[in-house]
Amino acid sequence: MNRPEREAAVRQMMERTAPHVPADLHADVVRLGSRILRRRTIALRLMWLLLFAATVAFVVWAATARPWVEPPSETTPPVTDW
């Protein structure tokens, strides 16, 4: 297909009338969009809640276990009779 034939084919496509859209399509799309938005909002809130819970759990564990403190040495016997 050469260039003039392609241009003619495109021109024919452009001159056609647009297909008719069903009347209830708008309502269906709005309902679907609001459902997707609601699910996305719930998922986002759930992720923030999980992040907050993980942060609280880590802070409580760190406060009770105190992993930054070196444990007492148990390999050397105590020194006596100096």
N, C-alpha and C positions, 0 to 999 in steps of 0.2 A: 504494500500500500504506500503510495507516494504522498507527498505533502498536500497537494490539492485534494486528493481523496480523503485524507484525514481531516482537513479543514471542513470539507463538505459534510463528513460524518458528524463532526462536532457541532456544526451549524444546525444540522437536523435534530440532534439531541437537545440543543439549546432552545429550538423553536417549539418543541413539544410542550404540552401543558403539564404542570406539576401533578403528581398523583394526589388523589384526595385522601385526607387524613381522617380516620374515624373520629366521630364526635366525642366519644368517651375516652379517647387516648390521653387527653390532658389530665383528667381526674386520676387515671391510673398512674400516670407518671408522677403526679404530685404525691399520691399516696405512697408509691414506692420510694420516692426521694425522701419523704419525711421519715419513713421506716429506716432507711439507711442512715440518715442523720441521727436518729434516736439511738440506733445500735452503736454507731461510732462514738456518740457522747457517753453511753454507758460503758463501752470498752475503755475509753480514755479515763473515766472516773475510776474504774476498777484498777487500771494500771497505776494511777496515782495512789490509790489506797494500798495496793500491794507494795509499792515503793516505800510508802510511809511505814507500813507494818514491818518491812525488812529493816528499815533504818532504826526503828524502835527496838526490834529484837537484837540488832547488832550492838546498840548502845547499852542495853541491859546486860548482854553477855560480856561486853568489854568492861563494864563496871563491876561485875561480879567475879569474872575470871582474872582480870587484870593481867593480860598477856604481856605487857611491857615490863613487868617485874621479874627479875631473874629468880628462878627457884633456888632454895637453899641447897648447898652441896651436900650430898649424902655419901660421897666416895671416900672422904678423908675422915678419920676418926678425930674426935675432939682432943685437943692438946691439954695434957694435965701435968702436974708436978714440974712447974718451971721454977 
